[in-house]
């Protein structure tokens, strides 16, 4: 009997730990406006830090008030160092906790859908739901 209770407890505990990834937004789109850099990865979550401007020669994304954005990222097909960075223009919209991004990249256009896990004055945590790359309009 105790073994069955222990197994039941472990199952309930397992389901409870899955619920920690509730993707509720704790802020709004005004908090998203700004410069986000230093991507770190925690399982499938991307964590970005808010700063006063994008860093030179490093990844960053800037969300503007007017729905435009600039993504500073690899400017060529080669991903081995030394990496050259460039600024690519795009647009963004936010509905509930989903941020839809359309942005140029070195090979065409990219579309991302990010689900905001948490958004504070200093940190943005997102789950990358979708990433699509249209190579037809590139070099």
PALUMVEX-119327 format. One record per atom (N, C-alpha, C): residue in three letters; atom name; x, y, z. Coordinates in steps of 0.2 Angstrom, whole numbers, plus 2048, in hexadecimal, padded with zeros to 3 digits. Example, Ala and Ser with C-alpha at 12.3 -4.5 7.8 and 13.67 -1.06 7.14 Angstrom:
2
- ALA,N,842,7E4,827 .
- ALA,CA,83E,7EA,827 .
- ALA,C,842,7F0,827 .
- SER,N,840,7F5,823 .
- SER,CA,844,7FB,824 .
- SER,C,840,800,827 .
END
This chain:
139
- UNK,N,804,7FA,800 .
- UNK,CA,800,800,800 .
- UNK,C,804,806,800 .
- UNK,N,80A,806,804 .
- UNK,CA,80E,80C,804 .
- UNK,C,812,80D,7FE .
- UNK,N,813,808,7FA .
- UNK,CA,817,808,7F4 .
- UNK,C,812,80C,7EF .
- UNK,N,80C,80A,7EF .
- UNK,CA,807,80D,7EA .
- UNK,C,806,814,7EC .
- UNK,N,806,816,7F2 .
- UNK,CA,805,81D,7F4 .
- UNK,C,80C,821,7F2 .
- UNK,N,811,81E,7F3 .
- UNK,CA,818,821,7F1 .
- UNK,C,818,822,7E9 .
- UNK,N,816,81D,7E5 .
- UNK,CA,815,81E,7DE .
- UNK,C,811,823,7DC .
- UNK,N,80B,824,7DF .
- UNK,CA,806,829,7DE .
- UNK,C,808,830,7DF .
- UNK,N,80C,830,7E5 .
- UNK,CA,80F,837,7E7 .
- UNK,C,814,839,7E2 .
- UNK,N,818,834,7DF .
- UNK,CA,81D,836,7DA .
- UNK,C,81A,838,7D4 .
- UNK,N,815,835,7D2 .
- UNK,CA,811,837,7CC .
- UNK,C,80E,83E,7CC .
- UNK,N,80B,83F,7D2 .
- UNK,CA,808,846,7D3 .
- UNK,C,80E,84B,7D3 .
- UNK,N,813,849,7D7 .
- UNK,CA,819,84E,7D7 .
- UNK,C,81C,84F,7D0 .
- UNK,N,81C,84A,7CC .
- UNK,CA,81F,84B,7C5 .
- UNK,C,81A,850,7C1 .
- UNK,N,814,84F,7C1 .
- UNK,CA,80F,853,7BE .
- UNK,C,810,85A,7C1 .
- UNK,N,810,85B,7C7 .
- UNK,CA,811,862,7CA .
- UNK,C,817,865,7C7 .
- UNK,N,81D,862,7C6 .
- UNK,CA,823,865,7C4 .
- UNK,C,822,867,7BD .
- UNK,N,81E,864,7B9 .
- UNK,CA,81C,866,7B2 .
- UNK,C,818,86D,7B2 .
- UNK,N,814,86E,7B7 .
- UNK,CA,810,874,7B7 .
- UNK,C,815,87A,7B9 .
- UNK,N,81B,879,7BB .
- UNK,CA,81F,87F,7BC .
- UNK,C,820,883,7B6 .
- UNK,N,81F,880,7B0 .
- UNK,CA,820,883,7AA .
- UNK,C,81A,886,7A7 .
- UNK,N,816,889,7AC .
- UNK,CA,810,88D,7A9 .
- UNK,C,812,893,7A6 .
- UNK,N,810,894,7A0 .
- UNK,CA,812,899,79C .
- UNK,C,80E,8A0,79C .
- UNK,N,80D,8A2,7A2 .
- UNK,CA,809,8A8,7A3 .
- UNK,C,80E,8AE,7A3 .
- UNK,N,80C,8B3,79F .
- UNK,CA,80F,8B9,79F .
- UNK,C,80E,8BD,7A5 .
- UNK,N,814,8C0,7A8 .
- UNK,CA,813,8C4,7AE .
- UNK,C,814,8CB,7AD .
- UNK,N,814,8CD,7A6 .
- UNK,CA,815,8D4,7A5 .
- UNK,C,810,8D5,79F .
- UNK,N,812,8DB,79B .
- UNK,CA,80E,8DC,795 .
- UNK,C,813,8DF,790 .
- UNK,N,810,8E1,78A .
- UNK,CA,814,8E2,784 .
- UNK,C,819,8E8,785 .
- UNK,N,817,8ED,78A .
- UNK,CA,81B,8F3,78B .
- UNK,C,822,8F0,78E .
- UNK,N,821,8EB,793 .
- UNK,CA,827,8E9,796 .
- UNK,C,82C,8E5,791 .
- UNK,N,829,8E3,78B .
- UNK,CA,82D,8E0,786 .
- UNK,C,831,8E5,782 .
- UNK,N,82F,8EB,782 .
- UNK,CA,833,8F0,77E .
- UNK,C,839,8F1,781 .
- UNK,N,83F,8F1,77D .
- UNK,CA,845,8F2,77F .
- UNK,C,84A,8ED,77C .
- UNK,N,850,8ED,77F .
- UNK,CA,856,8E9,77C .
- UNK,C,857,8E3,781 .
- UNK,N,858,8DD,77D .
- UNK,CA,858,8D7,781 .
- UNK,C,85E,8D3,77E .
- UNK,N,863,8D1,783 .
- UNK,CA,869,8CE,781 .
- UNK,C,86B,8C8,785 .
- UNK,N,871,8C6,784 .
- UNK,CA,874,8C0,788 .
- UNK,C,86F,8BA,789 .
- UNK,N,86D,8B7,783 .
- UNK,CA,869,8B1,783 .
- UNK,C,86C,8AB,787 .
- UNK,N,869,8A9,78C .
- UNK,CA,86B,8A3,78F .
- UNK,C,865,89E,78E .
- UNK,N,867,897,78F .
- UNK,CA,862,892,78D .
- UNK,C,861,88E,793 .
- UNK,N,85B,88D,795 .
- UNK,CA,859,888,79B .
- UNK,C,854,883,798 .
- UNK,N,856,87E,797 .
- UNK,CA,852,879,793 .
- UNK,C,84F,87C,78D .
- UNK,N,849,87D,78C .
- UNK,CA,846,880,786 .
- UNK,C,844,887,787 .
- UNK,N,846,88A,78C .
- UNK,CA,845,891,78E .
- UNK,C,84B,895,78C .
- UNK,N,84A,89B,789 .
- UNK,CA,84F,8A0,787 .
- UNK,C,84E,8A6,78C .
- UNK,N,854,8A7,78F .
- UNK,CA,854,8AD,794 .
- UNK,C,858,8B3,792 .
- UNK,N,855,8B9,791 .
- UNK,CA,858,8BF,78F .
- UNK,C,859,8C4,794 .
- UNK,N,85E,8C8,794 .
- UNK,CA,85E,8CD,799 .
- UNK,C,85D,8D4,795 .
- UNK,N,859,8D9,799 .
- UNK,CA,858,8DF,796 .
- UNK,C,85E,8E4,798 .
- UNK,N,860,8E8,792 .
- UNK,CA,865,8EC,793 .
- UNK,C,863,8F3,78F .
- UNK,N,868,8F8,790 .
- UNK,CA,866,8FE,78D .
- UNK,C,868,8FF,785 .
- UNK,N,86C,8FA,783 .
- UNK,CA,86D,8FA,77B .
- UNK,C,86F,8F3,779 .
- UNK,N,86F,8F1,773 .
- UNK,CA,872,8EB,771 .
- UNK,C,879,8EB,771 .
- UNK,N,87C,8E5,772 .
- UNK,CA,883,8E4,773 .
- UNK,C,886,8E4,76C .
- UNK,N,88C,8E6,76B .
- UNK,CA,890,8E5,764 .
- UNK,C,892,8DE,764 .
- UNK,N,892,8DB,75E .
- UNK,CA,894,8D4,75D .
- UNK,C,891,8CF,762 .
- UNK,N,88B,8CF,763 .
- UNK,CA,888,8CA,767 .
- UNK,C,880,8CA,765 .
- UNK,N,87D,8C5,767 .
- UNK,CA,876,8C5,765 .
- UNK,C,872,8C9,76A .
- UNK,N,86C,8CC,767 .
- UNK,CA,868,8D0,76B .
- UNK,C,862,8D2,767 .
- UNK,N,85C,8D4,76A .
- UNK,CA,856,8D5,766 .
- UNK,C,853,8DC,76A .
- UNK,N,851,8E0,766 .
- UNK,CA,84E,8E6,768 .
- UNK,C,847,8E7,766 .
- UNK,N,842,8E7,76A .
- UNK,CA,83B,8E8,769 .
- UNK,C,839,8EF,76A .
- UNK,N,837,8F2,764 .
- UNK,CA,835,8FA,764 .
- UNK,C,82D,8FA,766 .
- UNK,N,82C,900,768 .
- UNK,CA,825,902,76A .
- UNK,C,820,901,764 .
- UNK,N,822,903,75E .
- UNK,CA,81E,903,758 .
- UNK,C,81D,8FC,754 .
- UNK,N,81F,8F7,758 .
- UNK,CA,81F,8F0,755 .
- UNK,C,824,8EE,750 .
- UNK,N,82A,8F2,750 .
- UNK,CA,830,8F0,74C .
- UNK,C,835,8ED,751 .
- UNK,N,839,8EA,74E .
- UNK,CA,83F,8E7,752 .
- UNK,C,845,8E7,74E .
- UNK,N,84B,8E6,752 .
- UNK,CA,851,8E5,74F .
- UNK,C,854,8DF,752 .
- UNK,N,856,8DA,74E .
- UNK,CA,85A,8D4,751 .
- UNK,C,861,8D4,74F .
- UNK,N,865,8D4,754 .
- UNK,CA,86D,8D4,752 .
- UNK,C,86F,8CD,753 .
- UNK,N,871,8CA,74D .
- UNK,CA,872,8C3,74D .
- UNK,C,878,8C2,747 .
- UNK,N,879,8BB,747 .
- UNK,CA,87E,8B9,742 .
- UNK,C,87C,8BC,73B .
- UNK,N,881,8BF,737 .
- UNK,CA,87F,8C2,731 .
- UNK,C,881,8BE,72B .
- UNK,N,883,8B8,72C .
- UNK,CA,885,8B3,727 .
- UNK,C,883,8AC,728 .
- UNK,N,884,8A8,724 .
- UNK,CA,882,8A1,724 .
- UNK,C,887,89D,729 .
- UNK,N,88D,89F,72A .
- UNK,CA,892,89C,72E .
- UNK,C,891,89D,735 .
- UNK,N,890,898,739 .
- UNK,CA,88F,899,740 .
- UNK,C,896,898,745 .
- UNK,N,89B,897,741 .
- UNK,CA,8A1,896,745 .
- UNK,C,8A5,89C,746 .
- UNK,N,8A8,89D,74C .
- UNK,CA,8AC,8A3,74D .
- UNK,C,8B2,8A4,748 .
- UNK,N,8B3,8AB,747 .
- UNK,CA,8B0,8B1,749 .
- UNK,C,8A9,8B2,746 .
- UNK,N,8A4,8B4,749 .
- UNK,CA,89E,8B5,747 .
- UNK,C,89D,8BC,746 .
- UNK,N,89A,8BE,740 .
- UNK,CA,898,8C5,73E .
- UNK,C,891,8C6,740 .
- UNK,N,890,8CB,743 .
- UNK,CA,889,8CD,745 .
- UNK,C,886,8D3,741 .
- UNK,N,880,8D3,740 .
- UNK,CA,87C,8D8,73C .
- UNK,C,875,8D9,73F .
- UNK,N,873,8DF,73E .
- UNK,CA,86C,8E1,740 .
- UNK,C,867,8E0,73B .
- UNK,N,862,8DC,73D .
- UNK,CA,85C,8DA,738 .
- UNK,C,856,8DD,73A .
- UNK,N,852,8E0,736 .
- UNK,CA,84C,8E3,738 .
- UNK,C,846,8DF,737 .
- UNK,N,841,8E0,73B .
- UNK,CA,83B,8DC,73B .
- UNK,C,835,8DF,73F .
- UNK,N,830,8DB,740 .
- UNK,CA,82A,8DE,744 .
- UNK,C,828,8D9,749 .
- UNK,N,824,8DB,74E .
- UNK,CA,822,8D6,753 .
- UNK,C,81B,8D8,755 .
- UNK,N,817,8D3,758 .
- UNK,CA,811,8D5,75B .
- UNK,C,810,8D0,761 .
- UNK,N,80C,8D2,765 .
- UNK,CA,80B,8CE,76B .
- UNK,C,803,8CD,76D .
- UNK,N,801,8C7,76D .
- UNK,CA,7FA,8C5,76F .
- UNK,C,7FB,8C0,775 .
- UNK,N,7F8,8C2,77B .
- UNK,CA,7F8,8BF,781 .
- UNK,C,800,8BE,782 .
- UNK,N,802,8B8,783 .
- UNK,CA,809,8B7,785 .
- UNK,C,80D,8B5,77F .
- UNK,N,80A,8B5,779 .
- UNK,CA,80E,8B3,773 .
- UNK,C,811,8B9,76F .
- UNK,N,817,8B9,76E .
- UNK,CA,81A,8BE,76A .
- UNK,C,81C,8BB,763 .
- UNK,N,819,8BE,75E .
- UNK,CA,81A,8BC,757 .
- UNK,C,81F,8C1,754 .
- UNK,N,825,8BE,751 .
- UNK,CA,82A,8C2,74E .
- UNK,C,82B,8C0,747 .
- UNK,N,82C,8C5,743 .
- UNK,CA,82E,8C4,73C .
- UNK,C,834,8C9,73B .
- UNK,N,83A,8C6,738 .
- UNK,CA,840,8C9,738 .
- UNK,C,844,8C7,732 .
- UNK,N,848,8CB,72F .
- UNK,CA,84D,8C9,72A .
- UNK,C,852,8C5,72D .
- UNK,N,856,8C1,729 .
- UNK,CA,85C,8BE,72B .
- UNK,C,860,8BD,725 .
- UNK,N,866,8BB,726 .
- UNK,CA,86B,8BB,720 .
- UNK,C,869,8B7,71A .
- UNK,N,864,8B2,71B .
- UNK,CA,862,8AE,716 .
- UNK,C,85A,8AF,713 .
- UNK,N,857,8B4,716 .
- UNK,CA,850,8B5,715 .
- UNK,C,84C,8B8,71A .
- UNK,N,847,8B5,71C .
- UNK,CA,842,8B8,721 .
- UNK,C,841,8B2,726 .
- UNK,N,841,8B4,72D .
- UNK,CA,840,8AF,732 .
- UNK,C,839,8B1,736 .
- UNK,N,836,8AC,738 .
- UNK,CA,830,8AD,73C .
- UNK,C,831,8AA,743 .
- UNK,N,830,8AD,748 .
- UNK,CA,830,8AA,74F .
- UNK,C,829,8AB,753 .
- UNK,N,828,8A6,757 .
- UNK,CA,822,8A7,75C .
- UNK,C,825,8A5,762 .
- UNK,N,825,8AA,767 .
- UNK,CA,828,8A9,76D .
- UNK,C,822,8A9,772 .
- UNK,N,822,8A5,777 .
- UNK,CA,81D,8A5,77C .
- UNK,C,821,8A8,783 .
- UNK,N,81E,8AD,785 .
- UNK,CA,822,8B0,78B .
- UNK,C,820,8AC,791 .
- UNK,N,825,8AA,794 .
- UNK,CA,825,8A6,79B .
- UNK,C,825,8AB,7A0 .
- UNK,N,829,8B0,7A0 .
- UNK,CA,829,8B5,7A5 .
- UNK,C,82C,8BB,7A2 .
- UNK,N,82A,8C1,7A4 .
- UNK,CA,82D,8C8,7A2 .
- UNK,C,82D,8CC,7A8 .
- UNK,N,833,8CE,7AA .
- UNK,CA,834,8D3,7AF .
- UNK,C,837,8D9,7AC .
- UNK,N,839,8DE,7B0 .
- UNK,CA,83D,8E4,7AE .
- UNK,C,844,8E2,7AC .
- UNK,N,847,8DC,7AE .
- UNK,CA,84D,8DB,7AD .
- UNK,C,84E,8D4,7A8 .
- UNK,N,849,8D0,7A8 .
- UNK,CA,84A,8C9,7A5 .
- UNK,C,844,8C7,7A1 .
- UNK,N,846,8C4,79B .
- UNK,CA,840,8C2,797 .
- UNK,C,842,8BA,796 .
- UNK,N,83D,8B6,798 .
- UNK,CA,83D,8AF,797 .
- UNK,C,838,8AD,792 .
- UNK,N,83A,8A9,78C .
- UNK,CA,836,8A7,787 .
- UNK,C,837,8A0,785 .
- UNK,N,832,89D,783 .
- UNK,CA,832,896,780 .
- UNK,C,831,897,779 .
- UNK,N,836,895,775 .
- UNK,CA,835,896,76D .
- UNK,C,831,891,76B .
- UNK,N,82A,893,769 .
- UNK,CA,825,88E,767 .
- UNK,C,827,88C,75F .
- UNK,N,829,891,75B .
- UNK,CA,82A,890,754 .
- UNK,C,82F,894,752 .
- UNK,N,833,892,74D .
- UNK,CA,838,895,749 .
- UNK,C,838,893,742 .
- UNK,N,836,897,73D .
- UNK,CA,836,895,736 .
- UNK,C,83B,89A,732 .
- UNK,N,83E,897,72D .
- UNK,CA,843,89B,729 .
- UNK,C,841,89A,722 .
- UNK,N,83F,8A0,71F .
- UNK,CA,83E,8A0,717 .
- UNK,C,844,8A2,714 .
- UNK,N,847,89D,710 .
- UNK,CA,84D,89E,70D .
- UNK,C,84C,8A1,706 .
- UNK,N,846,8A2,704 .
- UNK,CA,845,8A4,6FD .
- UNK,C,847,8AB,6FB .
- UNK,N,847,8AF,700 .
- UNK,CA,849,8B7,6FF .
- UNK,C,850,8B8,701 .
- UNK,N,854,8B3,702 .
- UNK,CA,85B,8B5,704 .
- UNK,C,860,8B5,6FF .
- UNK,N,866,8B5,700 .
- UNK,CA,86B,8B5,6FB .
- UNK,C,86C,8AF,6F8 .
END
